[in-house]
Amino acid sequence: MTSDAGMTGGDMTGGGEMAGRGVTSGEMLSGEMLSGEMARLGSEPAGDAPARLTAWIAGRVQGVGFRWWVRARAMELGLAGSAENLQDGRVKVIAEGPVARCRELLALLAGPGTPGRVTRVTQRWDDPRGGQAGFAER
């Protein structure tokens, strides 16, 4: 998927090329996938260029401290944004800051050690909109 800003998006689960690919329940991001994704994202602006990451996380991610955990990781990375529960059971994360830091957060969202159980992470990259200070749980 490509946004109007020309930045890429796709799934952070399963194997092979991620963009536009369906994912079966229980698939997770592998180290090989992460390397491939970062290489693909490498065609985007330099690591210190500002970006806006929107990620939708599926699985058992509500009622398990997931938003609090995301907020803590985002603040450690110096990102601004929010994490909110959606009615369909997913969590939506918006993070703005340097591309490299947003990539780090994305890897953490799909990696081991998250509260609950993540089955799928879908992301979209855009130009930052600004106007956010700190990181909120909604």
Wavefront OBJ file of the C-alpha trace (Angstrom):
o trace
v 0.000 0.000 0.000
v 1.282 3.497 -0.725
v -0.052 6.639 0.909
v -0.553 9.969 -0.810
v 2.785 11.020 0.659
v 4.486 8.265 -1.309
v 5.671 6.351 1.746
v 5.088 2.634 2.006
v 2.905 0.461 4.142
v 2.085 -3.172 4.625
v 2.082 -6.027 7.076
v 4.840 -6.791 9.568
v 3.882 -10.456 9.875
v 4.559 -13.642 7.970
v 7.352 -14.325 5.492
v 8.385 -12.952 2.115
v 7.274 -9.626 0.688
v 4.823 -7.945 3.050
v 3.053 -5.202 1.138
v -0.520 -6.140 0.323
v -0.059 -9.724 1.576
v -2.682 -11.578 3.617
v -1.578 -13.100 6.889
v -2.823 -16.171 8.684
v -3.593 -16.033 12.380
v -0.581 -16.513 14.595
v 2.099 -15.439 12.102
v 4.766 -13.218 13.612
v 7.577 -11.038 12.370
v 10.828 -12.920 11.953
v 14.328 -11.443 12.105
v 14.675 -12.073 8.375
v 11.425 -10.224 7.753
v 12.526 -7.307 9.880
v 15.745 -6.983 7.899
v 13.799 -7.135 4.641
v 11.298 -4.575 5.839
v 14.001 -2.194 7.013
v 15.792 -2.583 3.691
v 12.551 -1.803 1.865
v 11.896 1.158 4.137
v 15.491 2.246 3.514
v 14.349 3.811 0.241
v 12.386 6.298 2.325
v 13.883 9.476 3.798
v 17.061 9.248 5.876
v 16.793 7.899 9.416
v 16.710 11.368 10.950
v 14.015 12.664 8.569
v 10.651 13.200 10.300
v 7.874 10.689 9.621
v 4.459 9.615 10.838
v 3.849 5.925 11.501
v 0.329 4.616 11.896
v 0.183 0.982 12.998
v -2.787 -1.264 13.642
v -2.029 -4.160 15.974
v -4.305 -7.213 16.035
v -4.415 -10.090 18.493
v -5.086 -10.137 22.214
v -3.919 -6.562 22.761
v -6.714 -4.966 24.775
v -6.996 -5.278 28.539
v -3.394 -6.519 28.886
v -1.435 -3.267 29.348
v -0.502 -3.032 25.677
v -1.188 0.712 25.271
v 0.791 1.507 28.425
v 3.666 -0.635 27.124
v 3.569 1.134 23.722
v 3.554 4.532 25.435
v 6.617 3.590 27.503
v 8.540 2.323 24.448
v 7.578 5.375 22.363
v 8.662 7.769 25.106
v 11.991 5.927 25.440
v 12.471 6.504 21.713
v 11.494 10.189 21.945
v 8.387 9.804 19.779
v 5.152 11.773 20.050
v 1.735 10.293 19.378
v -0.918 8.031 20.839
v -2.138 4.479 21.327
v -5.863 3.787 21.390
v -8.169 0.799 21.603
v -10.421 0.288 18.588
v -13.900 -1.224 18.789
v -12.836 -4.204 16.645
v -10.277 -5.314 19.269
v -7.166 -3.875 17.617
v -4.936 -1.110 18.965
v -4.082 1.855 16.748
v -0.702 3.502 17.295
v 0.304 6.849 15.812
v 3.922 7.886 16.279
v 5.820 10.859 14.903
v 9.538 11.459 14.976
v 12.680 10.419 13.123
v 12.119 7.560 10.650
v 14.758 5.396 12.361
v 13.029 5.744 15.752
v 9.629 4.984 14.221
v 11.115 1.850 12.639
v 12.444 0.804 16.043
v 8.968 1.166 17.542
v 7.449 -0.800 14.658
v 9.919 -3.636 15.249
v 9.056 -3.648 18.961
v 5.325 -3.789 18.206
v 5.775 -6.955 16.157
v 8.537 -8.495 18.235
v 8.641 -10.670 21.329
v 8.005 -9.184 24.755
v 4.777 -7.325 24.035
v 1.943 -7.697 26.534
v -0.803 -10.002 25.318
v -0.400 -11.730 21.971
v 0.223 -9.882 18.704
v -0.918 -11.725 15.583
v -0.646 -8.978 12.991
v 0.805 -5.492 12.610
v -0.192 -3.373 9.641
v 1.493 -0.028 9.066
v 1.183 3.126 7.009
v 3.875 5.790 6.595
v 3.040 9.461 6.000
v 4.588 12.875 6.311
v 4.356 14.116 9.918
v 1.463 16.406 10.794
v 2.971 17.792 14.006
v 0.939 19.274 16.818
v 1.507 16.311 19.153
v 3.452 16.589 22.381
v 4.235 13.519 24.454
v 2.535 10.170 23.965
v -1.066 9.582 25.040
v -3.074 6.478 25.864
v -6.609 6.931 24.583
l 1 2 3 4 5 6 7 8 9 10 11 12 13 14 15 16 17 18 19 20 21 22 23 24 25 26 27 28 29 30 31 32 33 34 35 36 37 38 39 40 41 42 43 44 45 46 47 48 49 50 51 52 53 54 55 56 57 58 59 60 61 62 63 64 65 66 67 68 69 70 71 72 73 74 75 76 77 78 79 80 81 82 83 84 85 86 87 88 89 90 91 92 93 94 95 96 97 98 99 100 101 102 103 104 105 106 107 108 109 110 111 112 113 114 115 116 117 118 119 120 121 122 123 124 125 126 127 128 129 130 131 132 133 134 135 136 137 138
